[in-house]
Amino acid sequence: MRLFKEPLLHFALIGAAFFGLYSYVSRPPAAAGIDLSAAAVEDFKTAFSNSWDRVPDAEELREVIGEYVREELAVREGRALGLDRNDPVIRQRIRQKLELVVEEQSVVRAPTDAELEAYRQEHAELFQDENGALPGLADIRSLVIFEWENQHRLEALDAFYAGLEAKYGVRVEGQ
């Protein structure tokens, strides 16, 4: 009975309880499983068919799915180990993918002839031939469309990055 009245025992039991509670609360979350839907399997079949001009047989489909699973496992483990941090190649690839998404969303309609003609006149220096003459729109239509879409993509990227700068706040010391 005297043992239960000892303050040192109370201190040790409270410490053990706190230690147990901390261990329970701070344990890492369980890893999420890899679930492949029927739609994902169909996407694998389509990708295989596009590459090989035929439908994969059962063994080939298992190999394609197995490669995807191995890649997903490697990516998850690499992230868990921090291999994605401070890697310029990964950072550049993420930037490229993000910019591609923004660019694809920037031109959602075909330009009208009036827009193309206005663009051709406004940017005549881009379209002049070696003699300095400006060809008609009908002669260089595809080039004007390409340049018009490119300008819209660049404007969309500039607006996107301006929005991100406002969202995250950019401060450069010494400038």
NUSESE-998089 format. One line per 4 residues: number of its first residue (from 1); their letters; for each residue x, y, z of N, C-alpha, C, O, CB. Coordinates in steps of 0.02 Angstrom, whole numbers, padded with zeros to 5 digits, always signed. Glycine has a CB too. Example, Ala and Ser with C-alpha at 12.3 -4.5 7.8 and 13.67 -1.06 7.14 Angstrom:
BEGIN
1) as) +00660 -00284 +00390 +00615 -00225 +00390 +00660 -00165 +00390 +00712 -00166 +00423 +00565 -00224 +00452; +00642 -00112 +00354 +00684 -00053 +00357 +00645 +00002 +00394 +00670 +00057 +00402 +00704 -00030 +00286
//
This chain:
BEGIN
1) mrlf) +00041 -00059 +00000 +00000 +00000 +00000 +00043 +00063 +00000 +00027 +00113 -00031 -00046 +00000 +00060; +00097 +00058 +00035 +00141 +00116 +00039 +00170 +00135 -00029 +00184 +00193 -00042 +00198 +00102 +00088; +00180 +00085 -00072 +00207 +00096 -00139 +00161 +00141 -00180 +00185 +00182 -00219 +00218 +00030 -00174; +00095 +00133 -00172 +00047 +00173 -00211 +00045 +00245 -00189 +00017 +00287 -00225 -00022 +00142 -00206
5) kepl) +00073 +00261 -00132 +00073 +00330 -00106 +00138 +00367 -00126 +00145 +00426 -00110 +00065 +00330 -00031; +00183 +00333 -00158 +00247 +00363 -00177 +00238 +00412 -00235 +00210 +00393 -00287 +00298 +00307 -00197; +00259 +00475 -00228 +00254 +00524 -00282 +00296 +00505 -00344 +00277 +00521 -00400 +00275 +00593 -00257; +00350 +00471 -00333 +00392 +00450 -00389 +00355 +00401 -00434 +00362 +00403 -00495 +00458 +00418 -00364
9) lhfa) +00315 +00357 -00406 +00275 +00310 -00445 +00222 +00348 -00485 +00211 +00333 -00544 +00242 +00258 -00399; +00189 +00397 -00452 +00139 +00437 -00488 +00172 +00474 -00547 +00144 +00476 -00602 +00106 +00488 -00440; +00230 +00502 -00535 +00266 +00537 -00587 +00283 +00490 -00645 +00276 +00509 -00703 +00330 +00570 -00559; +00306 +00430 -00630 +00325 +00382 -00682 +00263 +00359 -00722 +00267 +00352 -00783 +00360 +00321 -00651
13) liga) +00207 +00347 -00687 +00146 +00326 -00722 +00118 +00381 -00768 +00097 +00368 -00824 +00093 +00305 -00672; +00120 +00443 -00743 +00096 +00499 -00785 +00143 +00508 -00845 +00119 +00519 -00901 +00093 +00565 -00743; +00207 +00502 -00834 +00255 +00507 -00889 +00244 +00452 -00941 +00247 +00465 -01001 +00327 +00504 -00863; +00232 +00391 -00918 +00220 +00336 -00963 +00155 +00347 -01003 +00152 +00331 -01062 +00215 +00269 -00925
17) affg) +00104 +00374 -00970 +00041 +00389 -01004 +00052 +00442 -01059 +00028 +00435 -01115 -00013 +00413 -00954; +00089 +00494 -01042 +00103 +00546 -01092 +00144 +00517 -01150 +00131 +00533 -01208 +00141 +00604 -01060; +00193 +00475 -01134 +00234 +00445 -01186 +00191 +00401 -01232 +00198 +00404 -01293 +00290 +00403 -01154; +00145 +00362 -01203 +00101 +00319 -01242 +00054 +00360 -01286 +00043 +00344 -01344 +00061 +00274 -01197
21) lysy) +00026 +00414 -01258 -00018 +00457 -01296 +00019 +00491 -01353 -00007 +00495 -01409 -00050 +00510 -01250; +00079 +00514 -01340 +00119 +00547 -01393 +00136 +00497 -01448 +00133 +00514 -01507 +00184 +00577 -01363; +00154 +00436 -01430 +00170 +00385 -01480 +00109 +00369 -01523 +00116 +00358 -01583 +00195 +00321 -01445; +00051 +00368 -01492 -00010 +00352 -01530 -00028 +00409 -01577 -00045 +00397 -01635 -00068 +00339 -01482
25) vsrp) -00023 +00471 -01554 -00042 +00529 -01594 +00008 +00543 -01649 -00013 +00564 -01704 -00050 +00590 -01550; +00072 +00533 -01638 +00123 +00553 -01686 +00146 +00497 -01733 +00193 +00506 -01771 +00182 +00579 -01650; +00112 +00441 -01731 +00134 +00387 -01775 +00117 +00405 -01848 +00069 +00441 -01860 +00099 +00319 -01756; +00158 +00382 -01894 +00146 +00399 -01965 +00081 +00369 -01990 +00061 +00315 -01968 +00205 +00375 -02008
29) paaa) +00048 +00404 -02035 -00015 +00377 -02061 -00003 +00313 -02102 +00051 +00304 -02131 -00051 +00430 -02104; -00052 +00272 -02103 -00047 +00210 -02142 -00044 +00228 -02217 -00078 +00273 -02240 -00107 +00163 -02128; -00002 +00192 -02252 +00005 +00205 -02324 -00059 +00187 -02360 -00090 +00135 -02347 +00065 +00166 -02353; -00079 +00230 -02407 -00138 +00216 -02447 -00122 +00161 -02497 -00066 +00156 -02523 -00162 +00280 -02484
33) gidl) -00170 +00120 -02510 -00160 +00066 -02558 -00161 +00091 -02629 -00177 +00149 -02642 -00214 +00012 -02548; -00145 +00048 -02674 -00147 +00063 -02745 -00207 +00026 -02774 -00207 -00035 -02779 -00080 +00043 -02782; -00257 +00065 -02793 -00317 +00036 -02822 -00322 +00057 -02895 -00319 +00116 -02911 -00381 +00059 -02782; -00329 +00009 -02938 -00337 +00023 -03009 -00409 +00008 -03029 -00433 -00048 -03022 -00287 -00019 -03052
37) saaa) -00442 +00059 -03054 -00512 +00051 -03075 -00514 +00017 -03143 -00463 +00010 -03177 -00548 +00120 -03078; -00574 -00003 -03163 -00583 -00033 -03229 -00566 +00018 -03283 -00540 +00000 -03336 -00655 -00059 -03238; -00581 +00082 -03269 -00565 +00135 -03318 -00489 +00141 -03326 -00465 +00152 -03382 -00595 +00203 -03295; -00451 +00135 -03272 -00378 +00138 -03276 -00351 +00080 -03317 -00305 +00089 -03357 -00347 +00138 -03206
41) vedf) -00379 +00021 -03307 -00357 -00038 -03346 -00373 -00027 -03420 -00333 -00044 -03463 -00392 -00102 -03320; -00430 +00002 -03434 -00448 +00018 -03504 -00399 +00069 -03533 -00381 +00064 -03592 -00520 +00044 -03509; -00378 +00118 -03492 -00328 +00167 -03516 -00262 +00132 -03533 -00230 +00151 -03581 -00317 +00221 -03463; -00243 +00083 -03493 -00182 +00045 -03507 -00189 +00007 -03573 -00143 +00005 -03614 -00166 -00004 -03449
45) ktaf) -00247 -00024 -03582 -00260 -00060 -03645 -00256 -00013 -03705 -00226 -00029 -03756 -00328 -00095 -03643; -00287 +00046 -03698 -00287 +00095 -03753 -00216 +00119 -03768 -00197 +00124 -03826 -00332 +00154 -03735; -00178 +00133 -03716 -00109 +00156 -03726 -00068 +00102 -03761 -00029 +00117 -03806 -00076 +00175 -03659; -00077 +00040 -03740 -00041 -00016 -03772 -00062 -00021 -03845 -00020 -00028 -03890 -00055 -00082 -03735
49) snsw) -00127 -00018 -03858 -00153 -00023 -03926 -00127 +00033 -03970 -00110 +00022 -04028 -00229 -00022 -03927; -00122 +00094 -03943 -00096 +00150 -03981 -00022 +00141 -03998 +00000 +00163 -04051 -00107 +00216 -03943; +00014 +00110 -03953 +00086 +00100 -03965 +00100 +00042 -04012 +00145 +00045 -04054 +00122 +00089 -03900; +00062 -00012 -04005 +00077 -00074 -04041 +00027 -00091 -04095 +00035 -00143 -04128 +00081 -00131 -03992
53) drvp) -00023 -00051 -04106 -00075 -00063 -04157 -00110 -00130 -04149 -00130 -00161 -04198 -00044 -00059 -04226; -00117 -00151 -04087 -00155 -00212 -04073 -00175 -00212 -03999 -00146 -00176 -03959 -00114 -00275 -04091; -00223 -00253 -03983 -00246 -00259 -03914 -00197 -00304 -03876 -00175 -00355 -03903 -00320 -00287 -03911; -00180 -00286 -03814 -00134 -00329 -03776 -00168 -00394 -03755 -00227 -00396 -03741 -00107 -00292 -03714
57) daee) -00128 -00448 -03753 -00155 -00510 -03727 -00151 -00506 -03650 -00127 -00457 -03623 -00116 -00573 -03754; -00176 -00557 -03617 -00181 -00555 -03543 -00112 -00546 -03511 -00105 -00508 -03463 -00213 -00620 -03518; -00062 -00581 -03536 +00006 -00576 -03507 +00035 -00506 -03517 +00065 -00478 -03471 +00053 -00629 -03538; +00026 -00478 -03576 +00052 -00411 -03589 +00017 -00359 -03545 +00049 -00313 -03521 +00043 -00393 -03664
61) lrev) -00048 -00367 -03536 -00085 -00321 -03493 -00060 -00326 -03420 -00054 -00276 -03386 -00161 -00335 -03496; -00047 -00388 -03397 -00019 -00397 -03329 +00048 -00362 -03323 +00063 -00332 -03271 -00013 -00472 -03312; +00089 -00367 -03375 +00155 -00334 -03374 +00148 -00258 -03372 +00184 -00225 -03334 +00196 -00355 -03435; +00103 -00231 -03411 +00092 -00158 -03412 +00068 -00135 -03344 +00093 -00085 -03317 +00041 -00138 -03467
65) igey) +00020 -00170 -03315 -00005 -00152 -03249 +00049 -00161 -03197 +00056 -00119 -03152 -00067 -00195 -03231; +00088 -00215 -03202 +00143 -00226 -03155 +00194 -00170 -03157 +00219 -00149 -03105 +00177 -00292 -03169; +00210 -00146 -03217 +00258 -00090 -03223 +00230 -00026 -03192 +00266 +00011 -03159 +00274 -00077 -03297; +00165 -00014 -03202 +00134 +00044 -03171 +00137 +00039 -03095 +00154 +00088 -03061 +00060 +00051 -03194
69) vree) +00121 -00020 -03068 +00122 -00029 -02996 +00192 -00019 -02968 +00201 +00014 -02917 +00096 -00100 -02977; +00242 -00047 -03002 +00312 -00037 -02980 +00331 +00037 -02981 +00364 +00061 -02935 +00360 -00078 -03024; +00310 +00072 -03034 +00325 +00143 -03038 +00292 +00181 -02982 +00323 +00224 -02950 +00303 +00171 -03106; +00228 +00166 -02969 +00192 +00201 -02915 +00224 +00186 -02848 +00231 +00232 -02807 +00118 +00179 -02915
73) lavr) +00243 +00124 -02836 +00276 +00107 -02773 +00342 +00144 -02765 +00358 +00169 -02711 +00287 +00031 -02769; +00381 +00147 -02819 +00445 +00181 -02817 +00436 +00256 -02805 +00474 +00286 -02767 +00484 +00170 -02882; +00386 +00286 -02837 +00373 +00357 -02827 +00353 +00371 -02755 +00377 +00418 -02724 +00319 +00381 -02875; +00308 +00330 -02728 +00287 +00341 -02659 +00345 +00333 -02610 +00353 +00374 -02564 +00231 +00291 -02641
77) egra) +00385 +00282 -02620 +00442 +00272 -02575 +00493 +00327 -02582 +00522 +00350 -02533 +00474 +00203 -02588; +00505 +00349 -02644 +00551 +00404 -02655 +00528 +00468 -02621 +00569 +00504 -02592 +00559 +00417 -02729; +00463 +00482 -02625 +00436 +00541 -02590 +00444 +00533 -02515 +00463 +00581 -02480 +00362 +00552 -02609; +00428 +00474 -02490 +00434 +00462 -02418 +00506 +00473 -02394 +00517 +00496 -02338 +00411 +00391 -02401
81) lgld) +00554 +00456 -02436 +00624 +00466 -02419 +00649 +00537 -02433 +00706 +00554 -02418 +00667 +00416 -02456; +00605 +00578 -02462 +00623 +00647 -02476 +00664 +00656 -02539 +00696 +00708 -02548 +00660 +00675 -02419; +00663 +00607 -02583 +00704 +00612 -02644 +00678 +00664 -02693 +00714 +00684 -02739 +00707 +00545 -02677; +00615 +00686 -02683 +00587 +00736 -02728 +00605 +00807 -02707 +00593 +00855 -02744 +00512 +00729 -02732
85) rndp) +00632 +00816 -02648 +00648 +00882 -02622 +00715 +00906 -02649 +00764 +00868 -02653 +00649 +00883 -02546; +00717 +00969 -02666 +00779 +01002 -02689 +00811 +00968 -02749 +00872 +00967 -02755 +00828 +01005 -02632; +00770 +00941 -02792 +00796 +00909 -02853 +00776 +00952 -02912 +00717 +00958 -02929 +00768 +00836 -02861; +00825 +00983 -02945 +00809 +01030 -02999 +00775 +00996 -03059 +00735 +01028 -03093 +00872 +01064 -03024
89) virq) +00789 +00933 -03071 +00757 +00898 -03127 +00683 +00888 -03113 +00641 +00899 -03157 +00792 +00830 -03140; +00666 +00867 -03053 +00596 +00857 -03035 +00559 +00923 -03034 +00503 +00928 -03057 +00590 +00822 -02966; +00591 +00975 -03007 +00560 +01042 -03005 +00545 +01066 -03076 +00491 +01093 -03089 +00605 +01092 -02969; +00592 +01057 -03122 +00583 +01079 -03191 +00527 +01040 -03224 +00487 +01069 -03261 +00648 +01071 -03230
93) rirq) +00524 +00976 -03212 +00471 +00934 -03242 +00402 +00954 -03216 +00354 +00957 -03255 +00484 +00860 -03228; +00397 +00969 -03152 +00333 +00992 -03124 +00313 +01058 -03157 +00255 +01068 -03174 +00338 +00999 -03047; +00361 +01103 -03164 +00347 +01168 -03196 +00323 +01157 -03268 +00275 +01188 -03289 +00410 +01213 -03195; +00357 +01113 -03305 +00337 +01100 -03374 +00266 +01074 -03378 +00227 +01096 -03420 +00385 +01051 -03406
97) klel) +00249 +01027 -03334 +00182 +00998 -03335 +00130 +01050 -03317 +00076 +01053 -03348 +00178 +00939 -03287; +00144 +01092 -03267 +00098 +01144 -03247 +00087 +01194 -03303 +00031 +01214 -03317 +00123 +01179 -03184; +00141 +01215 -03335 +00135 +01262 -03390 +00097 +01232 -03449 +00060 +01267 -03483 +00205 +01285 -03413; +00106 +01168 -03461 +00069 +01135 -03515 -00006 +01137 -03501 -00046 +01149 -03546 +00093 +01062 -03523
101) vvee) -00025 +01124 -03439 -00096 +01127 -03420 -00123 +01197 -03432 -00178 +01205 -03459 -00106 +01106 -03346; -00086 +01248 -03410 -00108 +01317 -03418 -00113 +01335 -03492 -00161 +01366 -03514 -00061 +01366 -03382; -00063 +01316 -03532 -00063 +01331 -03603 -00121 +01296 -03639 -00152 +01327 -03683 +00003 +01310 -03635; -00136 +01235 -03622 -00190 +01199 -03655 -00257 +01231 -03641 -00303 +01229 -03683 -00191 +01126 -03632
105) qsvv) -00264 +01261 -03582 -00327 +01294 -03564 -00332 +01364 -03594 -00386 +01393 -03596 -00334 +01298 -03489; -00276 +01392 -03618 -00276 +01462 -03640 -00309 +01472 -03708 -00341 +01524 -03719 -00206 +01488 -03642; -00303 +01426 -03753 -00333 +01433 -03820 -00388 +01381 -03826 -00375 +01323 -03840 -00278 +01425 -03877; -00448 +01404 -03815 -00505 +01357 -03815 -00550 +01366 -03876 -00599 +01330 -03884 -00545 +01365 -03752
109) rapt) -00533 +01414 -03918 -00573 +01425 -03978 -00528 +01444 -04036 -00472 +01468 -04027 -00627 +01480 -03965; -00553 +01435 -04096 -00516 +01454 -04156 -00525 +01529 -04168 -00580 +01556 -04156 -00540 +01413 -04219; -00473 +01563 -04190 -00480 +01635 -04202 -00522 +01649 -04264 -00525 +01608 -04310 -00410 +01667 -04210; -00554 +01706 -04264 -00593 +01726 -04323 -00545 +01756 -04374 -00488 +01773 -04358 -00649 +01778 -04304
113) dael) -00568 +01761 -04435 -00527 +01792 -04488 -00511 +01864 -04470 -00455 +01887 -04484 -00564 +01789 -04555; -00557 +01899 -04440 -00545 +01969 -04421 -00490 +01973 -04369 -00447 +02017 -04373 -00610 +02002 -04394; -00490 +01927 -04320 -00438 +01926 -04269 -00370 +01910 -04301 -00319 +01941 -04284 -00454 +01875 -04214; -00370 +01863 -04347 -00307 +01845 -04379 -00280 +01902 -04422 -00220 +01915 -04422 -00317 +01782 -04422
117) eayr) -00324 +01935 -04458 -00302 +01991 -04500 -00275 +02048 -04456 -00224 +02078 -04472 -00361 +02016 -04543; -00309 +02062 -04402 -00286 +02115 -04356 -00218 +02096 -04326 -00173 +02138 -04320 -00338 +02126 -04299; -00211 +02032 -04309 -00147 +02009 -04281 -00092 +02013 -04333 -00036 +02034 -04318 -00153 +01937 -04254; -00107 +01994 -04395 -00058 +01996 -04449 -00035 +02068 -04461 +00025 +02080 -04470 -00088 +01967 -04514
121) qeha) -00082 +02115 -04461 -00064 +02185 -04472 -00024 +02213 -04412 +00026 +02248 -04422 -00128 +02228 -04482; -00045 +02196 -04352 -00012 +02221 -04292 +00059 +02195 -04285 +00103 +02229 -04259 -00052 +02203 -04230; +00070 +02134 -04307 +00136 +02101 -04300 +00166 +02087 -04369 +00191 +02032 -04382 +00130 +02036 -04260; +00162 +02135 -04412 +00184 +02126 -04482 +00257 +02104 -04486 +00275 +02067 -04532 +00175 +02191 -04520
125) elfq) +00298 +02126 -04439 +00370 +02108 -04442 +00381 +02033 -04437 +00432 +02007 -04460 +00407 +02143 -04385; +00334 +01997 -04407 +00340 +01924 -04402 +00326 +01889 -04468 +00351 +01834 -04480 +00292 +01898 -04349; +00288 +01921 -04511 +00262 +01887 -04570 +00290 +01914 -04637 +00274 +01886 -04689 +00188 +01892 -04571; +00330 +01966 -04635 +00357 +01994 -04697 +00404 +01945 -04731 +00441 +01909 -04698 +00393 +02060 -04683
129) deng) +00402 +01944 -04797 +00447 +01901 -04834 +00515 +01935 -04840 +00525 +01990 -04814 +00419 +01884 -04904; +00561 +01904 -04876 +00630 +01930 -04881 +00633 +01999 -04915 +00682 +02035 -04907 +00673 +01881 -04919; +00582 +02016 -04953 +00579 +02082 -04987 +00544 +02135 -04944 +00539 +02192 -04965 +00544 +02075 -05054; +00520 +02116 -04886 +00485 +02163 -04842 +00410 +02168 -04856 +00376 +02208 -04825 +00515 +02230 -04849
133) alpg) +00386 +02127 -04903 +00314 +02128 -04919 +00276 +02084 -04869 +00301 +02034 -04845 +00302 +02105 -04991; +00215 +02105 -04856 +00172 +02068 -04810 +00125 +02024 -04850 +00080 +02050 -04883 +00133 +02115 -04762; +00134 +01958 -04849 +00090 +01913 -04887 +00018 +01918 -04861 +00006 +01938 -04804 +00115 +01841 -04882; -00028 +01899 -04903 -00098 +01899 -04884 -00112 +01844 -04832 -00075 +01796 -04826 -00142 +01889 -04945
137) ladi) -00166 +01853 -04796 -00185 +01806 -04744 -00195 +01736 -04772 -00176 +01687 -04741 -00248 +01829 -04708; -00225 +01731 -04830 -00238 +01665 -04860 -00173 +01627 -04872 -00172 +01566 -04868 -00276 +01673 -04925; -00118 +01663 -04888 -00054 +01631 -04903 -00017 +01607 -04841 +00021 +01558 -04845 -00011 +01679 -04941; -00028 +01640 -04785 +00010 +01622 -04724 -00036 +01609 -04665 -00017 +01619 -04607 +00059 +01678 -04706
141) rslv) -00096 +01587 -04679 -00147 +01577 -04627 -00122 +01532 -04570 -00130 +01550 -04512 -00210 +01547 -04658; -00093 +01476 -04586 -00071 +01429 -04533 -00016 +01461 -04489 -00015 +01449 -04429 -00045 +01363 -04564; +00028 +01500 -04519 +00080 +01533 -04481 +00050 +01586 -04434 +00071 +01593 -04377 +00133 +01565 -04528; +00002 +01623 -04459 -00031 +01675 -04418 -00069 +01642 -04361 -00067 +01667 -04304 -00079 +01718 -04461
145) ifew) -00103 +01588 -04374 -00139 +01552 -04321 -00089 +01527 -04268 -00102 +01534 -04208 -00179 +01492 -04349; -00034 +01499 -04291 +00017 +01475 -04244 +00042 +01532 -04199 +00045 +01524 -04138 +00076 +01443 -04282; +00059 +01588 -04228 +00084 +01645 -04189 +00031 +01674 -04144 +00045 +01693 -04087 +00111 +01699 -04236; -00032 +01677 -04168 -00087 +01703 -04128 -00098 +01659 -04066 -00105 +01684 -04010 -00152 +01707 -04170
149) enqh) -00100 +01593 -04076 -00108 +01547 -04020 -00049 +01550 -03972 -00059 +01548 -03911 -00116 +01475 -04046; +00011 +01557 -04000 +00070 +01561 -03957 +00067 +01624 -03913 +00083 +01621 -03854 +00134 +01562 -04001; +00046 +01680 -03942 +00040 +01741 -03902 -00012 +01731 -03846 +00000 +01753 -03790 +00020 +01800 -03947; -00068 +01699 -03861 -00118 +01688 -03810 -00093 +01641 -03755 -00109 +01650 -03696 -00182 +01658 -03842
153) rlea) -00053 +01592 -03774 -00024 +01548 -03724 +00024 +01586 -03678 +00022 +01578 -03617 +00014 +01489 -03758; +00066 +01628 -03708 +00113 +01666 -03668 +00078 +01716 -03622 +00098 +01725 -03564 +00162 +01704 -03713; +00025 +01747 -03647 -00014 +01793 -03605 -00047 +01755 -03547 -00050 +01781 -03491 -00067 +01830 -03647; -00072 +01696 -03561 -00104 +01655 -03509 -00052 +01635 -03456 -00067 +01637 -03396 -00136 +01593 -03539
157) ldaf) +00009 +01617 -03478 +00061 +01600 -03429 +00081 +01660 -03387 +00089 +01654 -03327 +00123 +01572 -03466; +00087 +01718 -03419 +00104 +01779 -03381 +00051 +01793 -03329 +00067 +01809 -03271 +00112 +01839 -03428; -00013 +01788 -03348 -00068 +01800 -03301 -00068 +01748 -03246 -00080 +01765 -03188 -00135 +01800 -03338; -00055 +01686 -03263 -00053 +01632 -03214 +00001 +01645 -03162 -00011 +01640 -03102 -00041 +01564 -03249
161) yagl) +00062 +01662 -03185 +00116 +01675 -03138 +00105 +01738 -03098 +00125 +01741 -03040 +00182 +01679 -03175; +00073 +01788 -03127 +00057 +01849 -03089 +00008 +01831 -03032 +00015 +01857 -02977 +00026 +01903 -03135; -00040 +01788 -03047 -00086 +01766 -02996 -00051 +01726 -02941 -00067 +01734 -02882 -00141 +01724 -03026; -00004 +01683 -02960 +00033 +01645 -02910 +00077 +01690 -02867 +00083 +01679 -02807 +00075 +01591 -02943
165) eaky) +00108 +01740 -02898 +00148 +01787 -02860 +00106 +01824 -02809 +00127 +01834 -02752 +00183 +01837 -02906; +00046 +01843 -02829 +00001 +01877 -02782 -00022 +01829 -02727 -00028 +01848 -02669 -00061 +01906 -02819; -00034 +01767 -02745 -00058 +01717 -02696 -00005 +01701 -02644 -00019 +01700 -02584 -00078 +01653 -02732; +00056 +01690 -02666 +00109 +01668 -02621 +00152 +01725 -02594 +00186 +01717 -02544 +00152 +01618 -02655
169) gvrv) +00150 +01782 -02628 +00192 +01838 -02608 +00265 +01823 -02626 +00293 +01774 -02603 +00185 +01851 -02532; +00294 +01866 -02666 +00363 +01856 -02686 +00403 +01916 -02662 +00386 +01974 -02677 +00368 +01847 -02764; +00455 +01902 -02626 +00499 +01955 -02601 +00571 +01934 -02614 +00593 +01881 -02593 +00487 +01968 -02524; +00606 +01976 -02650 +00676 +01962 -02665 +00718 +02016 -02631 +00712 +02075 -02648 +00689 +01961 -02743
173) egq) +00759 +01995 -02584 +00801 +02043 -02548 +00858 +02066 -02592 +00886 +02028 -02631 +00827 +02012 -02484; +00875 +02129 -02585 +00932 +02156 -02621 +00914 +02182 -02691 +00959 +02199 -02729 +00985 +02105 -02627; +00851 +02184 -02706 +00831 +02210 -02772 +00778 +02263 -02763 +00754 +02291 -02813 +00806 +02153 -02818
//
